[in-house]
Amino acid sequence: MSGYDLKKEEEVKEFVENLGIEYRFGCYKEKKPEVCHLLGDYLEAIKKDFQKAATVFKSNCLDYNYGKSCLKYGNYKLIGKGSNKSDPAEALKYFEKGCENNDPTSCLHAGLLLTALSPDESVKRDVPKGYNYLKKACDNRENMACHYLSGMYLTGVPKNPKEYNPHKPEKNKNLDFLIKPDMKQAFSFALKGCELGHIYACANIGIIGGSGFDEPGLFENPVERVVSTPFGNPSDVLLEGLIKGVPCVILARHGRKHQFQPSDVNYRANIWALKEVGCTHVLATTATGSLHEDYQPGSLVIVDDFIDRTWGRKCTFYDRTEGGPKGVCHLPMSPAFCEVARNALSTAARARNYPCHHKGTIVTIQGPRFSSRAESLMHRQWGGHLVNMTTVPEVVLAKEAGLSYAAVALVTDYDCWRDNEKSVCVSDVLEAFAKNVKKAADVIVDAIQILAASTDHPYLTAHKELVTSAIMLKE
C-alpha cells in the first residue's frame, strides 16, 4: 500500500479499492477474524453498504467468536441498521455473545439493556443479570459501566420503578429495592470510573447552601441520607442526587428550617459527613455584607482569603475525638481556597456575564449579631472586602479533610460603615438574597460541569498530601 500520493484524488480512489481487496483476501482466504472486522468497518464507512457490513459482522461473530463484531452486529440490530427494523431482543443475544468472548463494551450494552426501563417488551428487565454484565464490564476497564454502577448505588434500583418518586425522596424510604442505595459503593465505582478516564465519574461534589440556597430543586433523583460522624450529627440530612449527570450532595448549612445560628453550626460534622459519602469537592454559597464601595449588593464574589474573628468554634478534626484522626495538624492556610475550584466558579460567572469580583477577602465574625460601626470600619482598614458569619471554620476544616473547597459569596448589603445609610437588618439581607440567589445557583451548576469535565486531577492528590505533611505526633 506504499507509494500512493494521497493528495491526488485518483490515487486515493485506487488506494481505497486496493484496501478493500486486501481486507477481503485476509478475511475470506486467510480467515483472520480481526481482518474480517476491518472489512465490516470498510463496508460500513467507505462503501456505505450497511447490509453487507451487517452480514460480515454477524458471520465474524458466529464463525470466529470475535467479540467486537458481536458488539457491532448487536448495535445494528438495536437501531435497525442494515435491516430497517429494530430488534432489541436479537441485539441482546449478540451483546451477550460478545461479552462471553471478553468484549467489555458488549458487556456494558447487555447490562444497559437489561437494567433500563424500556417501552419495548421484547427485552424483559432483569436487574441482577444486567448488574453482573455491568460488573464484568467495569472489571474489564469499561469506564462507562463503572459510572453507571455508581449511579445505580447512588439512587438505588427500586423493584417497582413506577412507585419511585424522584421529587419526594421521603416517599421512597419504604420501597423494595433490587439494589439498595449505598453511597460507599457508589463512591467506589465512581472512583474506579474516574481512574479509567470517565470524566463525569471523577467529580463527587458537595454543595453547602447558605441562607436561601437550601432547596433541592436542582437535583435529579434526590435521595435523603442520614449520616452520623465522630463529631456528632451534621446540620441536616444529606440530599444525594445528580446535577446534569454529575453525582452531587447538598447540605443545608443552617438546617433546612434554618434552626442553627452561625455559632451553633456543627461545621466539623458537616464537612466530615460530606467526605464520608465520597465528596472530593465542596462548593459553598454564603450571604455577605460589603466592606468596599465597588462590591455592590447583587454582585457575586469568588472569595480567595479570609480573616477569622470567630471564637470558641471547633476548627480542627485533630483533637483526640474518639473515632477522629490522630495527631496534631499544623495546616498551612495559604492559599485558603482551592484555586482549581475557584477558577471553575470564576469561569462560570464570566460565561454568564454576571457582575462578579474574582477575588475578595472575607472577614468572618462570630455572630449572630451584625457588626458595630466601629468594627465595620476596622474590618475595612484590615483589608476586608466582605463580612459574613460562616466561612470560618468551614474552609479550614474542608482543607484539613483534603477536599477541594471554594465559595461564591452573594453581596446583600453594605454592612454599616457608610455614612448616612441605615444599618443592615435581617429582612433586607433575606430580600436581597432571594432576588439574586439564582445567580449563585447558576454559577454553582456550571462550575460543577467544568470540574466534572476536567481530566487533570493531581490537585486532589496534592490537597491530601498537604494534610499528611502537616500532621505531627502521629499515633
VOPAGU-2260 file (C-alpha; in pm, 1 decimal, decimal comma):
REM VOPAGU-2260
SITE   aa  ch    i         X         Y         Z
SITE  MET   A    0       0,0       0,0       0,0
SITE  SER   A    1     303,7     227,2      -3,1
SITE  GLY   A    2     385,8     464,4    -288,5
SITE  TYR   A    3      47,3     639,2    -310,3
SITE  ASP   A    4      21,1    1015,7    -328,8
SITE  LEU   A    5    -284,4    1070,8    -110,4
SITE  LYS   A    6    -309,1    1431,6    -221,8
SITE  LYS   A    7    -424,9    1312,2    -564,4
SITE  GLU   A    8    -788,0    1208,0    -594,1
SITE  GLU   A    9    -728,4     924,2    -842,4
SITE  GLU   A   10    -459,2     768,5    -626,6
SITE  VAL   A   11    -681,3     795,7    -319,7
SITE  LYS   A   12    -955,5     605,0    -504,4
SITE  GLU   A   13    -707,4     337,0    -610,0
SITE  PHE   A   14    -575,6     310,2    -254,0
SITE  VAL   A   15    -926,8     266,4    -114,4
SITE  GLU   A   16   -1017,1      -2,4    -370,7
SITE  ASN   A   17    -698,0    -195,2    -301,8
SITE  LEU   A   18    -763,1    -166,4      70,5
SITE  GLY   A   19   -1096,3    -342,4      20,7
SITE  ILE   A   20    -927,5    -615,4    -184,3
SITE  GLU   A   21    -670,2    -668,0      89,4
SITE  TYR   A   22    -938,5    -692,1     359,2
SITE  ARG   A   23   -1142,2    -941,8     155,1
SITE  PHE   A   24    -836,0   -1158,9      99,8
SITE  GLY   A   25    -741,8   -1150,3     468,9
SITE  CYS   A   26   -1095,7   -1236,1     573,6
SITE  TYR   A   27   -1213,3   -1492,2     316,7
SITE  LYS   A   28    -883,3   -1659,6     221,8
SITE  GLU   A   29    -668,0   -1623,5     532,8
SITE  LYS   A   30    -971,4   -1639,1     765,3
SITE  LYS   A   31    -837,4   -1378,4    1006,1
SITE  PRO   A   32   -1121,8   -1255,6    1230,7
SITE  GLU   A   33    -955,1    -921,3    1303,4
SITE  VAL   A   34    -932,8    -856,5     927,9
SITE  CYS   A   35   -1296,2    -962,2     879,9
SITE  HIS   A   36   -1390,2    -698,7    1134,5
SITE  LEU   A   37   -1188,8    -440,8     940,3
SITE  LEU   A   38   -1372,9    -549,3     626,0
SITE  GLY   A   39   -1703,7    -481,8     800,5
SITE  ASP   A   40   -1579,7    -137,5     903,5
SITE  TYR   A   41   -1467,6     -76,9     544,1
SITE  LEU   A   42   -1806,8    -171,0     401,5
SITE  GLU   A   43   -1976,4      49,8     659,3
SITE  ALA   A   44   -1757,6     359,9     648,3
SITE  ILE   A   45   -1625,7     362,3     290,8
SITE  LYS   A   46   -1883,1     178,6      82,7
SITE  LYS   A   47   -2185,3     274,2     295,9
SITE  ASP   A   48   -2321,7     -74,3     231,6
SITE  PHE   A   49   -2472,7    -141,4     573,2
SITE  GLN   A   50   -2645,9    -462,6     470,5
SITE  LYS   A   51   -2320,4    -626,0     357,6
SITE  ALA   A   52   -2140,4    -485,3     661,3
SITE  ALA   A   53   -2404,1    -640,4     887,5
SITE  THR   A   54   -2356,1    -977,0     716,2
SITE  VAL   A   55   -1979,9    -963,1     770,8
SITE  PHE   A   56   -2011,5    -862,8    1138,2
SITE  LYS   A   57   -2269,3   -1134,8    1205,7
SITE  SER   A   58   -2062,1   -1404,0    1036,1
SITE  ASN   A   59   -1744,4   -1297,8    1213,7
SITE  CYS   A   60   -1925,3   -1311,3    1547,7
SITE  LEU   A   61   -2081,0   -1653,4    1492,2
SITE  ASP   A   62   -1799,4   -1824,3    1298,9
SITE  TYR   A   63   -1496,1   -1683,3    1478,8
SITE  ASN   A   64   -1639,5   -1568,3    1815,3
SITE  TYR   A   65   -1494,7   -1222,8    1757,6
SITE  GLY   A   66   -1638,4   -1009,9    2038,1
SITE  LYS   A   67   -1607,6    -671,6    1867,7
SITE  SER   A   68   -1807,0    -797,3    1569,5
SITE  CYS   A   69   -2076,1    -931,2    1803,8
SITE  LEU   A   70   -2098,1    -582,3    1953,9
SITE  LYS   A   71   -2118,2    -421,7    1611,3
SITE  TYR   A   72   -2390,9    -653,1    1486,1
SITE  GLY   A   73   -2579,3    -612,3    1813,2
SITE  ASN   A   74   -2574,8    -235,8    1763,3
SITE  TYR   A   75   -2702,4    -282,8    1408,4
SITE  LYS   A   76   -2995,3    -490,9    1534,7
SITE  LEU   A   77   -3068,3    -246,5    1814,8
SITE  ILE   A   78   -3114,9      52,7    1584,1
SITE  GLY   A   79   -3229,6    -135,3    1272,6
SITE  LYS   A   80   -2919,8     -54,5    1070,8
SITE  GLY   A   81   -2878,7    -275,9     765,9
SITE  SER   A   82   -3227,3    -422,5     805,6
SITE  ASN   A   83   -3462,6    -125,5     855,4
SITE  LYS   A   84   -3609,0    -288,0    1167,3
SITE  SER   A   85   -3501,8    -256,1    1528,5
SITE  ASP   A   86   -3482,9    -582,9    1722,6
SITE  PRO   A   87   -3364,8    -526,1    2084,7
SITE  ALA   A   88   -3408,5    -892,7    2181,3
SITE  GLU   A   89   -3183,8   -1005,5    1895,1
SITE  ALA   A   90   -2938,9    -727,6    1979,9
SITE  LEU   A   91   -2919,0    -854,5    2337,8
SITE  LYS   A   92   -2823,2   -1204,0    2215,6
SITE  TYR   A   93   -2524,9   -1064,9    2029,6
SITE  PHE   A   94   -2422,6    -834,4    2313,1
SITE  GLU   A   95   -2426,6   -1135,9    2545,3
SITE  LYS   A   96   -2221,3   -1338,9    2298,7
SITE  GLY   A   97   -1973,2   -1054,1    2266,0
SITE  CYS   A   98   -1948,1   -1037,1    2643,8
SITE  GLU   A   99   -1886,6   -1412,8    2660,4
SITE  ASN   A  100   -1598,6   -1350,8    2421,3
SITE  ASN   A  101   -1448,9   -1090,9    2654,1
SITE  ASP   A  102   -1551,8    -770,4    2482,4
SITE  PRO   A  103   -1622,5    -533,1    2775,1
SITE  THR   A  104   -1830,7    -290,3    2568,7
SITE  SER   A  105   -2061,4    -578,5    2474,1
SITE  CYS   A  106   -2099,9    -649,4    2846,5
SITE  LEU   A  107   -2185,3    -282,4    2900,4
SITE  HIS   A  108   -2453,4    -282,1    2631,6
SITE  ALA   A  109   -2604,4    -607,6    2758,1
SITE  GLY   A  110   -2615,1    -466,3    3109,3
SITE  LEU   A  111   -2774,6    -141,5    2996,3
SITE  LEU   A  112   -3045,4    -323,0    2800,4
SITE  LEU   A  113   -3131,5    -549,4    3092,7
SITE  THR   A  114   -3141,7    -278,3    3359,2
SITE  ALA   A  115   -3301,7       6,8    3165,4
SITE  LEU   A  116   -3670,1      89,3    3161,6
SITE  SER   A  117   -3788,4      46,5    2804,7
SITE  PRO   A  118   -4131,1      50,4    2639,2
SITE  ASP   A  119   -4009,2    -239,5    2422,2
SITE  GLU   A  120   -4135,5    -556,1    2591,5
SITE  SER   A  121   -3917,9    -788,1    2381,7
SITE  VAL   A  122   -3640,2    -747,4    2639,7
SITE  LYS   A  123   -3752,3    -843,2    2988,5
SITE  ARG   A  124   -3595,2    -627,9    3259,7
SITE  ASP   A  125   -3354,2    -836,7    3466,7
SITE  VAL   A  126   -3157,8    -613,4    3703,0
SITE  PRO   A  127   -2947,9    -886,0    3875,2
SITE  LYS   A  128   -2837,7   -1030,4    3540,9
SITE  GLY   A  129   -2775,3    -685,2    3398,2
SITE  TYR   A  130   -2576,8    -590,6    3707,5
SITE  ASN   A  131   -2346,7    -889,6    3652,4
SITE  TYR   A  132   -2280,4    -781,8    3293,9
SITE  LEU   A  133   -2205,9    -426,5    3406,1
SITE  LYS   A  134   -1978,6    -552,9    3682,2
SITE  LYS   A  135   -1785,8    -766,6    3432,3
SITE  ALA   A  136   -1753,3    -466,6    3201,5
SITE  CYS   A  137   -1627,0    -247,0    3485,3
SITE  ASP   A  138   -1383,1    -517,2    3599,1
SITE  ASN   A  139   -1251,1    -521,1    3243,0
SITE  ARG   A  140   -1186,1    -147,0    3242,9
SITE  GLU   A  141   -1502,3     -20,9    3071,5
SITE  ASN   A  142   -1529,6     314,5    3248,7
SITE  MET   A  143   -1889,4     385,3    3145,6
SITE  ALA   A  144   -2000,7      66,0    3320,6
SITE  CYS   A  145   -1829,0     175,6    3642,0
SITE  HIS   A  146   -2000,8     514,4    3619,6
SITE  TYR   A  147   -2340,0     352,5    3555,4
SITE  LEU   A  148   -2297,2     118,2    3853,2
SITE  SER   A  149   -2211,0     420,0    4066,0
SITE  GLY   A  150   -2539,9     580,1    3964,1
SITE  MET   A  151   -2733,9     262,8    4047,3
SITE  TYR   A  152   -2595,9     264,2    4400,5
SITE  LEU   A  153   -2639,1     639,4    4431,7
SITE  THR   A  154   -3017,7     632,3    4391,5
SITE  GLY   A  155   -3088,7     261,9    4436,7
SITE  VAL   A  156   -3285,5      47,0    4192,1
SITE  PRO   A  157   -3646,9       0,5    4306,8
SITE  LYS   A  158   -3827,0    -325,7    4240,4
SITE  ASN   A  159   -4123,8    -133,2    4105,3
SITE  PRO   A  160   -3994,1     180,5    3931,0
SITE  LYS   A  161   -4346,0     322,3    3897,8
SITE  GLU   A  162   -4361,2     364,0    4275,9
SITE  TYR   A  163   -4038,1     563,7    4284,3
SITE  ASN   A  164   -4082,9     940,0    4319,8
SITE  PRO   A  165   -3762,6    1130,6    4233,4
SITE  HIS   A  166   -3909,3    1459,1    4357,7
SITE  LYS   A  167   -4025,7    1336,8    4700,0
SITE  PRO   A  168   -3746,4    1121,1    4844,6
SITE  GLU   A  169   -3926,9    1076,3    5176,4
SITE  LYS   A  170   -4186,4     861,9    4996,1
SITE  ASN   A  171   -3918,4     620,2    4873,0
SITE  LYS   A  172   -3797,9     506,9    5214,7
SITE  ASN   A  173   -4031,2     206,6    5238,8
SITE  LEU   A  174   -3990,0      81,5    4882,8
SITE  ASP   A  175   -3848,7    -259,8    4798,8
SITE  PHE   A  176   -3512,9    -218,5    4625,9
SITE  LEU   A  177   -3338,5    -465,2    4396,4
SITE  ILE   A  178   -3022,2    -267,2    4468,3
SITE  LYS   A  179   -3034,9     -59,9    4784,2
SITE  PRO   A  180   -2882,6     290,2    4788,3
SITE  ASP   A  181   -2525,4     263,7    4913,9
SITE  MET   A  182   -2307,8     574,7    4894,8
SITE  LYS   A  183   -1985,5     389,0    4975,0
SITE  GLN   A  184   -2041,4     150,1    4684,6
SITE  ALA   A  185   -2140,1     444,5    4465,2
SITE  PHE   A  186   -1816,1     621,0    4551,1
SITE  SER   A  187   -1610,7     304,3    4497,3
SITE  PHE   A  188   -1742,8     256,0    4143,0
SITE  ALA   A  189   -1720,0     629,3    4068,8
SITE  LEU   A  190   -1357,1     630,2    4178,5
SITE  LYS   A  191   -1277,8     336,2    3951,4
SITE  GLY   A  192   -1460,2     502,3    3662,2
SITE  CYS   A  193   -1258,9     817,2    3723,4
SITE  GLU   A  194    -930,8     624,8    3731,6
SITE  LEU   A  195   -1027,5     470,4    3397,3
SITE  GLY   A  196   -1089,1     813,5    3244,7
SITE  HIS   A  197   -1465,5     872,0    3265,3
SITE  ILE   A  198   -1485,9    1247,3    3320,3
SITE  TYR   A  199   -1823,4    1252,5    3497,1
SITE  ALA   A  200   -1715,0     983,3    3742,6
SITE  CYS   A  201   -1429,3    1198,5    3869,4
SITE  ALA   A  202   -1632,5    1464,6    4046,4
SITE  ASN   A  203   -1843,0    1394,8    4354,0
SITE  ILE   A  204   -1933,6    1742,9    4457,9
SITE  GLY   A  205   -2076,1    1861,1    4787,0
SITE  ILE   A  206   -2280,4    2180,0    4793,1
SITE  ILE   A  207   -2312,8    2365,5    5120,7
SITE  GLY   A  208   -2600,8    2607,6    5086,9
SITE  GLY   A  209   -2600,1    2936,4    5268,1
SITE  SER   A  210   -2911,9    3135,4    5352,1
SITE  GLY   A  211   -3176,6    3094,4    5082,4
SITE  PHE   A  212   -2992,7    2820,2    4889,9
SITE  ASP   A  213   -3129,1    2511,8    5061,0
SITE  GLU   A  214   -3384,0    2398,2    4801,7
SITE  PRO   A  215   -3306,8    2064,1    4630,0
SITE  GLY   A  216   -3483,0    2159,0    4306,6
SITE  LEU   A  217   -3158,7    2134,5    4110,1
SITE  PHE   A  218   -3131,2    1763,0    4177,9
SITE  GLU   A  219   -3234,4    1465,6    3966,7
SITE  ASN   A  220   -3347,3    1163,3    4169,6
SITE  PRO   A  221   -3271,6    1311,1    4513,6
SITE  VAL   A  222   -3226,1    1063,2    4796,5
SITE  GLU   A  223   -3215,0    1161,0    5162,1
SITE  ARG   A  224   -2926,7    1013,2    5359,6
SITE  VAL   A  225   -2886,5    1027,2    5736,2
SITE  VAL   A  226   -2518,1    1033,2    5830,8
SITE  SER   A  227   -2360,4    1028,7    6175,5
SITE  THR   A  228   -1998,6    1124,4    6242,3
SITE  PRO   A  229   -1748,8    1101,3    6530,2
SITE  PHE   A  230   -1813,4    1473,6    6577,2
SITE  GLY   A  231   -2190,4    1449,7    6607,9
SITE  ASN   A  232   -2466,4    1497,7    6355,5
SITE  PRO   A  233   -2449,2    1734,6    6058,2
SITE  SER   A  234   -2695,8    2021,0    6031,9
SITE  ASP   A  235   -2947,7    1811,3    5838,7
SITE  VAL   A  236   -2986,1    1503,7    5621,8
SITE  LEU   A  237   -2772,6    1487,4    5309,8
SITE  LEU   A  238   -2953,5    1504,7    4977,6
SITE  GLU   A  239   -2774,7    1290,7    4719,1
SITE  GLY   A  240   -2853,1    1303,0    4350,6
SITE  LEU   A  241   -2734,1    1410,0    4009,0
SITE  ILE   A  242   -2687,2    1754,1    3859,0
SITE  LYS   A  243   -2664,0    1713,3    3481,8
SITE  GLY   A  244   -2518,0    1366,2    3526,6
SITE  VAL   A  245   -2266,1    1456,5    3797,6
SITE  PRO   A  246   -2303,4    1294,6    4143,8
SITE  CYS   A  247   -2362,5    1569,7    4399,4
SITE  VAL   A  248   -2460,1    1601,8    4764,6
SITE  ILE   A  249   -2634,2    1906,7    4907,5
SITE  LEU   A  250   -2631,4    2003,4    5273,7
SITE  ALA   A  251   -2818,1    2294,6    5428,7
SITE  ARG   A  252   -2556,0    2463,8    5645,5
SITE  HIS   A  253   -2808,1    2601,4    5894,5
SITE  GLY   A  254   -3055,6    2313,3    5854,3
SITE  ARG   A  255   -3348,5    2326,3    5616,3
SITE  LYS   A  256   -3554,1    2510,1    5877,8
SITE  HIS   A  257   -3261,2    2743,0    5948,7
SITE  GLN   A  258   -3258,5    2613,3    6305,2
SITE  PHE   A  259   -2884,7    2661,1    6368,7
SITE  GLN   A  260   -2735,5    3005,4    6415,5
SITE  PRO   A  261   -2382,4    3053,7    6275,4
SITE  SER   A  262   -2200,7    2989,5    6602,9
SITE  ASP   A  263   -2402,1    2669,8    6665,7
SITE  VAL   A  264   -2347,6    2501,8    6328,1
SITE  ASN   A  265   -2157,2    2173,6    6364,9
SITE  TYR   A  266   -1905,5    2255,4    6093,6
SITE  ARG   A  267   -1691,5    1951,0    6170,6
SITE  ALA   A  268   -1982,2    1709,9    6132,3
SITE  ASN   A  269   -2090,7    1880,8    5809,1
SITE  ILE   A  270   -1750,8    1850,7    5641,0
SITE  TRP   A  271   -1682,4    1502,5    5778,6
SITE  ALA   A  272   -2020,8    1378,9    5653,2
SITE  LEU   A  273   -1955,5    1510,1    5301,6
SITE  LYS   A  274   -1615,2    1345,2    5295,0
SITE  GLU   A  275   -1758,6    1022,6    5438,0
SITE  VAL   A  276   -2005,8     987,1    5149,9
SITE  GLY   A  277   -1731,0    1036,5    4893,4
SITE  CYS   A  278   -1724,4    1406,2    4807,4
SITE  THR   A  279   -1399,9    1524,4    4651,0
SITE  HIS   A  280   -1507,9    1888,2    4615,9
SITE  VAL   A  281   -1720,5    2128,8    4817,1
SITE  LEU   A  282   -1874,7    2439,0    4663,0
SITE  ALA   A  283   -2032,4    2673,4    4915,4
SITE  THR   A  284   -2256,8    2976,5    4896,4
SITE  THR   A  285   -2281,6    3248,2    5156,9
SITE  ALA   A  286   -2465,9    3575,3    5209,8
SITE  THR   A  287   -2224,0    3859,3    5281,0
SITE  GLY   A  288   -2211,6    4225,9    5360,9
SITE  SER   A  289   -1984,3    4450,8    5157,5
SITE  LEU   A  290   -1694,1    4643,5    5310,6
SITE  HIS   A  291   -1593,8    4805,6    4983,4
SITE  GLU   A  292   -1781,3    5053,5    4764,9
SITE  ASP   A  293   -1710,5    4856,7    4446,1
SITE  TYR   A  294   -1855,9    4534,6    4586,6
SITE  GLN   A  295   -2216,3    4626,5    4525,0
SITE  PRO   A  296   -2525,3    4442,9    4653,4
SITE  GLY   A  297   -2640,7    4185,6    4399,1
SITE  SER   A  298   -2288,4    4107,0    4280,4
SITE  LEU   A  299   -2100,2    3780,3    4328,0
SITE  VAL   A  300   -1754,1    3737,2    4476,7
SITE  ILE   A  301   -1528,4    3433,4    4434,2
SITE  VAL   A  302   -1357,3    3454,8    4772,0
SITE  ASP   A  303    -980,5    3397,0    4786,4
SITE  ASP   A  304    -884,7    3470,3    5150,4
SITE  PHE   A  305   -1028,9    3521,6    5497,5
SITE  ILE   A  306    -979,6    3692,3    5832,2
SITE  ASP   A  307   -1105,0    3495,7    6131,8
SITE  ARG   A  308   -1285,2    3693,5    6402,4
SITE  THR   A  309   -1474,8    3397,6    6548,9
SITE  TRP   A  310   -1409,3    3239,1    6886,8
SITE  GLY   A  311   -1487,9    2906,6    7051,9
SITE  ARG   A  312   -1562,3    2720,4    6728,4
SITE  LYS   A  313   -1407,7    2377,8    6673,1
SITE  CYS   A  314   -1161,6    2434,7    6391,2
SITE  THR   A  315    -974,5    2102,3    6365,0
SITE  PHE   A  316   -1053,5    1732,6    6344,0
SITE  TYR   A  317    -727,0    1651,9    6521,3
SITE  ASP   A  318    -831,2    1698,3    6884,1
SITE  ARG   A  319    -834,6    1336,0    7007,3
SITE  THR   A  320   -1207,8    1295,9    6949,4
SITE  GLU   A  321   -1284,9     924,0    6960,2
SITE  GLY   A  322   -1318,5     797,7    6605,5
SITE  GLY   A  323   -1143,0    1103,4    6464,1
SITE  PRO   A  324    -793,7    1126,0    6313,8
SITE  LYS   A  325    -486,3    1107,6    6536,5
SITE  GLY   A  326    -208,0    1358,1    6582,2
SITE  VAL   A  327    -177,9    1736,2    6562,5
SITE  CYS   A  328    -232,9    1910,1    6229,0
SITE  HIS   A  329     -46,5    2237,3    6165,0
SITE  LEU   A  330    -220,1    2315,1    5837,4
SITE  PRO   A  331     -89,1    2588,4    5603,4
SITE  MET   A  332    -376,8    2816,6    5503,6
SITE  SER   A  333    -224,3    2995,9    5207,4
SITE  PRO   A  334    -387,6    2965,3    4964,9
SITE  ALA   A  335    -700,4    2938,0    5175,5
SITE  PHE   A  336    -926,6    2813,4    4894,7
SITE  CYS   A  337    -868,0    2560,9    4615,9
SITE  GLU   A  338    -755,2    2755,1    4310,0
SITE  VAL   A  339    -894,3    2495,9    4066,7
SITE  ALA   A  340   -1242,0    2515,7    4218,3
SITE  ARG   A  341   -1219,8    2896,2    4237,8
SITE  ASN   A  342   -1127,0    2913,4    3870,4
SITE  ALA   A  343   -1426,0    2694,3    3782,7
SITE  LEU   A  344   -1659,0    2933,9    3965,4
SITE  SER   A  345   -1495,2    3236,3    3802,2
SITE  THR   A  346   -1518,9    3082,6    3455,4
SITE  ALA   A  347   -1886,0    3004,7    3510,7
SITE  ALA   A  348   -1963,2    3358,7    3628,5
SITE  ARG   A  349   -1779,0    3515,2    3333,5
SITE  ALA   A  350   -1959,7    3291,2    3084,9
SITE  ARG   A  351   -2295,8    3413,5    3215,3
SITE  ASN   A  352   -2176,1    3774,7    3225,3
SITE  TYR   A  353   -2285,8    3810,2    3586,1
SITE  PRO   A  354   -2144,4    4100,7    3790,0
SITE  CYS   A  355   -1864,3    3927,4    3976,7
SITE  HIS   A  356   -1541,7    4005,5    4161,7
SITE  HIS   A  357   -1295,0    3722,9    4119,2
SITE  LYS   A  358   -1104,2    3794,7    4438,6
SITE  GLY   A  359   -1206,0    3910,0    4781,4
SITE  THR   A  360   -1103,6    3876,2    5145,1
SITE  ILE   A  361   -1389,9    3780,5    5372,7
SITE  VAL   A  362   -1399,9    3866,9    5742,8
SITE  THR   A  363   -1589,0    3600,7    5937,0
SITE  ILE   A  364   -1740,1    3732,7    6260,1
SITE  GLN   A  365   -1886,5    3530,1    6544,5
SITE  GLY   A  366   -2248,7    3638,5    6506,6
SITE  PRO   A  367   -2534,8    3605,3    6535,3
SITE  ARG   A  368   -2530,2    3983,8    6578,3
SITE  PHE   A  369   -2408,6    4210,7    6299,1
SITE  SER   A  370   -2100,1    4431,5    6336,6
SITE  SER   A  371   -2092,6    4763,3    6515,4
SITE  ARG   A  372   -1994,7    5063,3    6304,6
SITE  ALA   A  373   -1650,6    5075,1    6468,3
SITE  GLU   A  374   -1597,3    4705,6    6391,3
SITE  SER   A  375   -1710,1    4750,6    6032,3
SITE  LEU   A  376   -1465,8    5039,5    5983,7
SITE  MET   A  377   -1189,5    4830,3    6143,5
SITE  HIS   A  378   -1260,1    4538,9    5907,5
SITE  ARG   A  379   -1222,8    4778,6    5615,0
SITE  GLN   A  380    -889,0    4902,4    5748,1
SITE  TRP   A  381    -769,9    4543,1    5777,0
SITE  GLY   A  382    -824,9    4494,6    5403,9
SITE  GLY   A  383   -1152,5    4304,7    5419,1
SITE  HIS   A  384   -1387,3    4322,4    5122,2
SITE  LEU   A  385   -1675,0    4123,7    5272,3
SITE  VAL   A  386   -1813,6    4020,6    5608,8
SITE  ASN   A  387   -2009,2    3706,6    5699,1
SITE  MET   A  388   -2055,9    3456,9    5982,9
SITE  THR   A  389   -1988,0    3110,9    5836,0
SITE  THR   A  390   -1678,7    3079,2    5615,2
SITE  VAL   A  391   -1456,7    3004,4    5916,2
SITE  PRO   A  392   -1408,1    2730,6    6026,1
SITE  GLU   A  393   -1577,4    2569,7    5723,5
SITE  VAL   A  394   -1294,1    2648,7    5481,9
SITE  VAL   A  395   -1030,3    2537,2    5733,9
SITE  LEU   A  396   -1198,7    2203,7    5801,4
SITE  ALA   A  397   -1255,5    2134,7    5431,9
SITE  LYS   A  398    -886,2    2188,5    5364,6
SITE  GLU   A  399    -793,5    1973,4    5664,4
SITE  ALA   A  400   -1017,4    1699,2    5519,2
SITE  GLY   A  401    -822,1    1713,5    5192,1
SITE  LEU   A  402   -1117,5    1847,0    4992,6
SITE  SER   A  403   -1122,9    2096,7    4708,0
SITE  TYR   A  404   -1320,9    2386,0    4859,0
SITE  ALA   A  405   -1433,7    2716,7    4710,7
SITE  ALA   A  406   -1707,5    2964,5    4795,0
SITE  VAL   A  407   -1919,7    3206,3    4597,6
SITE  ALA   A  408   -2041,5    3497,9    4806,6
SITE  LEU   A  409   -2355,2    3692,9    4723,3
SITE  VAL   A  410   -2338,0    4053,5    4839,8
SITE  THR   A  411   -2662,6    4158,9    5006,8
SITE  ASP   A  412   -2581,3    4492,0    5175,9
SITE  TYR   A  413   -2313,9    4746,5    5272,1
SITE  ASP   A  414   -2293,1    4640,9    5638,2
SITE  CYS   A  415   -2290,2    4963,3    5846,6
SITE  TRP   A  416   -1969,9    5154,1    5760,4
SITE  ARG   A  417   -2118,7    5402,1    5512,5
SITE  ASP   A  418   -2226,9    5747,1    5625,9
SITE  ASN   A  419   -2595,0    5836,2    5616,5
SITE  GLU   A  420   -2711,8    5481,3    5548,8
SITE  LYS   A  421   -2924,8    5264,0    5773,0
SITE  SER   A  422   -2762,6    4966,9    5940,5
SITE  VAL   A  423   -2800,8    4618,6    5794,6
SITE  CYS   A  424   -3103,6    4415,5    5907,6
SITE  VAL   A  425   -3224,2    4058,2    5855,6
SITE  SER   A  426   -3522,5    4145,8    5636,0
SITE  ASP   A  427   -3304,5    4341,5    5393,2
SITE  VAL   A  428   -3048,8    4059,7    5376,4
SITE  LEU   A  429   -3311,6    3795,1    5302,6
SITE  GLU   A  430   -3485,9    4012,7    5045,7
SITE  ALA   A  431   -3162,7    4088,1    4859,4
SITE  PHE   A  432   -3051,4    3725,8    4872,3
SITE  ALA   A  433   -3384,5    3597,3    4742,0
SITE  LYS   A  434   -3367,9    3837,3    4446,8
SITE  ASN   A  435   -3021,1    3726,2    4341,2
SITE  VAL   A  436   -2976,8    3369,1    4464,4
SITE  LYS   A  437   -3039,4    3225,0    4116,6
SITE  LYS   A  438   -2711,2    3381,4    4003,8
SITE  ALA   A  439   -2521,7    3185,6    4267,3
SITE  ALA   A  440   -2711,5    2866,8    4178,9
SITE  ASP   A  441   -2637,3    2909,7    3807,3
SITE  VAL   A  442   -2267,5    2958,8    3876,5
SITE  ILE   A  443   -2255,0    2653,3    4103,8
SITE  VAL   A  444   -2428,0    2432,6    3844,1
SITE  ASP   A  445   -2199,7    2548,3    3563,0
SITE  ALA   A  446   -1888,8    2510,3    3780,6
SITE  ILE   A  447   -1990,9    2151,9    3856,4
SITE  GLN   A  448   -1986,8    2075,8    3483,6
SITE  ILE   A  449   -1645,9    2240,8    3445,9
SITE  LEU   A  450   -1496,5    2042,3    3733,4
SITE  ALA   A  451   -1653,9    1717,4    3613,2
SITE  ALA   A  452   -1521,4    1766,5    3259,8
SITE  SER   A  453   -1163,8    1812,6    3380,9
SITE  THR   A  454    -934,9    1514,7    3327,2
SITE  ASP   A  455    -644,8    1666,3    3520,0
SITE  HIS   A  456    -675,8    1577,7    3889,3
SITE  PRO   A  457    -329,4    1599,0    4050,8
SITE  TYR   A  458    -457,0    1887,0    4263,5
SITE  LEU   A  459    -687,3    1648,3    4452,7
SITE  THR   A  460    -389,6    1431,1    4544,7
SITE  ALA   A  461    -191,6    1742,8    4635,4
SITE  HIS   A  462    -462,3    1850,1    4883,0
SITE  LYS   A  463    -438,4    1515,8    5062,6
SITE  GLU   A  464     -58,5    1514,5    5060,3
SITE  LEU   A  465     -54,0    1864,2    5211,5
SITE  VAL   A  466    -262,0    1743,3    5504,9
SITE  THR   A  467     -43,1    1436,6    5554,6
SITE  SER   A  468     270,3    1651,9    5561,1
SITE  ALA   A  469     112,8    1885,3    5819,5
SITE  ILE   A  470      41,4    1616,6    6080,6
SITE  MET   A  471     275,2    1589,4    6379,7
SITE  LEU   A  472     278,3    1346,1    6672,0
SITE  LYS   A  473     110,5    1070,4    6473,0
SITE  GLU   A  474      -3,8     787,4    6697,4
